[in-house]
């Protein structure tokens, strides 16, 4: 069982590297990506400096509007960068669907790990997929693979230097949370 778990972690690392390789060939080395990334870096640094200069004190409505306009331009460029990446994500999706099918047949019905908890009923379908018995602490391939991929992929992207910089992350923030307007 431990050998299978280690193999799945290794598979997850290899698929993340393959994904980054495909992204490099299709996206990262293109001129449009390099140009957009450079523009976003410059805009985020300028925006950060403007925010620091203005501060929360006595800022006029004209300065606030300029700041909002710069933020909107940054968001627009981020959307454009996402669209450049989106085309290759379709290719990666098809590739990984085929790989996932192959790995599913290899590990079908095999307990690959033992969970230290019993998953909530919503996740039991994934964590106990194609496993016999009712011990919900048994873990299937797909659940462990998803967890490994979620934790490994972002770190490999940052390690290879393809992730967004800290200033872009700070300015862009979380796409699911919009800060309240005053």
C-alpha positions in Angstrom: 0.0 0.0 0.0 2.8 2.5 0.8 4.5 1.7 -2.5 1.3 2.5 -4.3 1.0 5.8 -2.4 4.6 6.8 -3.3 4.0 5.8 -6.9 0.9 8.1 -7.0 2.8 11.0 -5.6 5.5 10.4 -8.2 2.9 10.2 -11.0 1.4 13.4 -9.7 4.8 15.1 -9.9 5.5 13.8 -13.3 2.1 14.9 -14.7 2.6 18.3 -13.2 6.0 18.6 -14.9 4.4 17.3 -18.2 1.7 20.0 -17.8 4.3 22.7 -17.3 6.2 21.4 -20.3 3.1 21.6 -22.5 2.4 25.1 -21.1 6.0 26.2 -21.9 5.8 25.0 -25.5 2.3 26.4 -26.1 2.2 29.5 -23.9 5.2 30.6 -21.9 7.6 31.1 -24.8 5.2 33.0 -27.0 5.7 36.7 -27.5 2.1 37.6 -26.5 2.5 35.9 -23.1 5.9 37.5 -22.4 4.5 40.9 -23.4 1.4 40.5 -21.3 3.3 39.3 -18.3 5.7 42.2 -18.5 2.8 44.7 -18.8 1.1 43.2 -15.8 4.2 43.3 -13.7 4.8 47.0 -14.5 1.1 47.9 -13.9 1.0 46.1 -10.6 4.2 47.8 -9.4 2.8 51.2 -10.5 -0.5 50.6 -8.9 1.2 49.5 -5.6 3.3 52.7 -5.6 0.1 54.8 -6.3 -1.7 53.1 -3.4 1.2 53.7 -1.1 1.5 57.4 -2.2 -2.2 58.1 -1.8 -2.8 56.2 1.4 -6.1 56.2 3.1 -5.9 59.9 4.2 -7.3 62.9 2.3 -7.4 61.4 -1.1 -9.5 63.3 -3.7 -12.1 61.7 -5.8 -10.0 62.3 -8.9 -7.1 60.3 -7.4 -9.5 57.5 -6.4 -10.9 57.4 -10.0 -7.4 57.2 -11.5 -6.6 54.4 -9.0 -9.8 52.5 -9.9 -9.1 53.0 -13.6 -5.6 51.5 -13.2 -7.0 48.6 -11.2 -9.6 47.9 -14.0 -6.8 48.0 -16.6 -4.8 45.5 -14.6 -7.8 43.2 -14.3 -8.4 43.4 -18.0 -4.8 42.5 -18.8 -5.1 39.6 -16.3 -8.2 38.4 -18.1 -6.4 38.6 -21.5 -3.4 36.6 -20.0 -5.9 34.0 -18.8 -7.4 33.7 -22.3 -3.9 33.2 -23.7 -3.4 30.3 -21.3 -6.9 28.9 -21.8 -6.2 27.5 -25.3 -3.4 25.3 -24.0 -5.5 24.2 -21.0 -7.9 22.5 -23.4 -5.0 20.4 -24.8 -3.8 19.6 -21.2 -7.3 18.6 -20.3 -7.6 16.1 -23.1 -4.1 14.7 -22.3 -4.8 14.3 -18.6 -8.2 12.7 -19.2 -6.5 10.0 -21.3 -3.8 9.6 -18.6 -6.3 9.5 -15.8 -8.3 6.7 -17.6 -5.1 4.7 -18.0 -4.1 5.1 -14.3 -7.6 4.3 -13.2 -7.5 0.9 -14.9 -4.1 0.2 -13.3 -5.3 1.1 -9.7 -8.9 0.0 -10.1 -10.3 -1.6 -6.9 -7.0 -1.2 -5.1 -6.6 0.5 -1.7 -3.7 2.8 -2.1 -3.7 4.5 1.3 -5.5 4.6 4.6 -7.0 7.9 5.6 -6.6 9.1 9.2 -10.2 10.2 9.1 -13.5 9.2 7.7 -14.4 11.6 4.8 -17.7 13.5 4.9 -20.4 11.8 2.9 -20.0 14.3 0.0 -16.4 13.2 -0.6 -16.9 9.4 0.0 -17.8 8.8 -3.6 -14.4 10.0 -4.7 -12.3 8.8 -1.7 -13.8 5.3 -1.8 -14.3 5.0 -5.6 -14.3 1.4 -7.0 -13.3 0.0 -3.6 -15.0 -3.0 -2.1 -16.2 -2.9 1.5 -17.5 -0.2 3.7 -14.3 1.0 5.5 -14.4 4.6 4.4 -10.9 5.2 5.6 -9.6 3.2 2.6 -8.5 5.6 -0.1 -8.8 5.1 -3.8 -6.3 6.2 -6.5 -8.4 9.1 -7.7 -8.7 10.8 -4.3 -5.0 10.6 -3.5 -4.1 11.7 -7.0 -6.3 14.7 -6.8 -4.9 15.7 -3.4 -1.3 15.3 -4.6 -1.9 17.2 -7.8 -3.5 20.1 -6.0 -0.6 20.4 -3.6 2.2 19.8 -6.1 1.1 21.7 -9.2 1.2 25.2 -7.9 4.6 24.6 -6.2 6.1 23.3 -9.4 4.8 26.3 -11.3 6.4 28.7 -8.7 9.6 26.6 -8.6 10.0 26.8 -12.4 9.4 30.6 -12.3 6.1 30.6 -14.3 3.9 31.7 -11.4 2.8 35.3 -10.9 5.0 37.5 -8.8 4.1 38.5 -5.3 3.2 42.0 -6.3 0.7 40.8 -8.9 -0.8 38.4 -6.4 -1.1 41.2 -3.8 -2.8 43.6 -6.2 -4.9 41.0 -8.0 -6.0 39.3 -4.8 -8.3 36.4 -4.8 -10.7 36.2 -7.8 -13.4 34.8 -5.6 -13.4 37.7 -3.2 -14.0 41.2 -4.2 -13.1 43.7 -1.5 -16.1 45.9 -0.4 -16.2 49.4 -2.0 -16.4 52.4 0.3 
